[in-house]
Amino acid sequence: MPYISVNLSFNVPDEKKEQIKSALGNAITLIPGKTESSLMVGICDGYDIYIGGAKKEKAAYVDVKLLGKASKESKKEITAEIFKVFEKLLDIKPENLYLTFGEYEEWGYMGSLL
């Protein structure tokens, strides 16, 4: 039950959002037991992002939420992959991208607590 939230500081066409969604679907499989078929992705563009007090024209914040814990090694792998994806698809430099992880023991799905 992973969820990846993406906030972008600029507007992105729908076809580019599809590319991001697909790339994140591939990246999530770097975490054992996680699949694209259970992944939810939210993409919010046109979002104001400030780093060091300065508004950034090309920046992103990515938050990866997981049911359960992932190993540090798999989080390192997916972090590297996500940074590559955002630089390749959107030309976002690594210094303008923040990524966080949230790991949860409880997750609601289809009306039940997992």
Secondary structure, DSSP 8 states (H G I E B T S, - for coil): --EEEEEESS---HHHHHHHHHHHHHHHTTSTT--GGG-EEEEE-S---EETTEE-SS-EEEEEEEES---HHHHHHHHHHHHHHHHHHH---GGGEEEEEEEES--EETTEE-
